Amino acid sequence: MDFAALEHSVFLQALGSAILNSLWQAFILWLLYETISVSYKNASARFKNNLSTILLFFSFVLFLTGFVTKIITHQTAISITTATTGIAELPVVHTASALQQFLAYAGSSLPYLSVAYIFLLFFLMTRLFTAYRYVYIISNKRLLNPPIELQAFANKVSRQMKITRKISVWISHYIDVPATIGFIKPVILIPFASINNLSGDQLEAIILHELSHIKRNDYIINIVVAVIETILFFNPFVVLLSKVIKRERENCCDDFVLQYRYDPHSYASALLRLEQSRATNLKLAVGAVSGKKQLLSRIKRITNGHVAPRQFNYGQKLLALLLVTAIICSVAWLSPGEKKPVSNN
C-alpha cells in the first residue's frame, strides 16, 4: 500500500475533515433542540418530532456539504498552485513548534480515520440491508386472514383519516408485536398471539396506532432516519436526535389513539403485554412498542396525561461541551490555510 498517496488523498482528507466537523455541528443542533424543548415545556409531541427530524436531516446535509466543499477547496488550491509553480505538489513547510508538529501529524492521520470509517460503514450498511430484506420477507410470508371485523375497522378508520392507500391487515407468526411495513401498499401485521391475549377494544386501539403511523408516513421517514443514523454512526449527538425522533413519534401515535373512546389504562395495558411478549426487534418496521425504557415513559404519559419531568445530567452535558470545544479548536488548527508558492529566485 502506498501510504504517501493515502495521506495525500483529497477524498480521504475531505472525508476525515467532514467526520470531525460533523461532531460539533450535530452537537450545536442537539443543543438547539434541548434549548427549545426546555423553553417550551408544553410543546406537543408532534412539534418535538418535527423539530428533531428537521435537525437530524440538517446535520446530514451539513456533513455532505462539508465533504463536497472540502474536495472543491482542495482541488482549487491544487489547480492554483499548479498554474503558478508548474508543479502539483505543495512545498513542504518545516515547523519548529511542537504543537504545530502534533497538529500536522493529526492532520496526516485523517485519511486513516476515513479508511476505518469506510470499512465500518460498509459493515453497518450490510446489516441495514439485511434488516430491510428480513422485514420484506416477513411481510409476505405465511400470512393469515384476520378476523373480518378488524379489517373492516381498519378500512372504516382509514377512510375517516382520508388515507387513500389500500391498507391490508394480516396475522403473522413471525412477529412479536404489531408493526406497519410498506409505504405505497402498507401492511399492518398483527402477532398471532395477540388475537387471544388482547381484547377487541385493545386490538382496535393498536390498529389505530398503526394507522397513525401510516397517516404520518412514518415508515419511509424511519428508513431515511436509519440510513442517516448508519452513515453518521460515529456521532453521539445524531444518535440522541434519533432517539428523540422515535420517542416523540410514538407519543404522537399514542395521542391519536387517546382521541378516540378507548380507555387509557386498557390501552397502556395492551402495550405492556405486547412488550412483555416481544423477543425480537424489527429495525425498519414501525411497531407499536419500541423498548422497555421508552414504554415506561409512554405508559406514564398515557395514564397521567403528561410526561414525567425530564432529568438533565448537567455533568454529561458539560463534558460534551468541553469535548466539542476541543474538536472545534483542533479542526481550526488542522484546516490548512493557503500556502504561497515558493519562489525559485
Secondary structure, 3 states (H helix, E strand, C coil): CCHHHHHCCHHHHHHHHHHHHHHHHHHHHHHHHHHHHHHCCCCCHHHHHHHHHHHHHHHHHHHHHHHHHHHHHHHHHHHHHHHHHCCCCCCCCCCCCHHHHHHHHHHHCHHHHHHHHHHHHHHHHHHHHHHHHHHHHHCCCCEECCCHHHHHHHHHHHHHCCCCCCCEEEEECCCCCCEEECCCCCEEEEEHHHHHHCCHHHHHHHHHHHHHHHHCCHHHHHHHHHHHHHHCCCCHHHHHHHHHHHHHHHHHHHHHHHCCCCCHHHHHHHHHHHHHCCCCCCCCCEECCCCHHHHHHHHHHHHHCCCCCCCCCHHHHHHHHHHHHHHHHHHHHHCCCCCCCCCCC
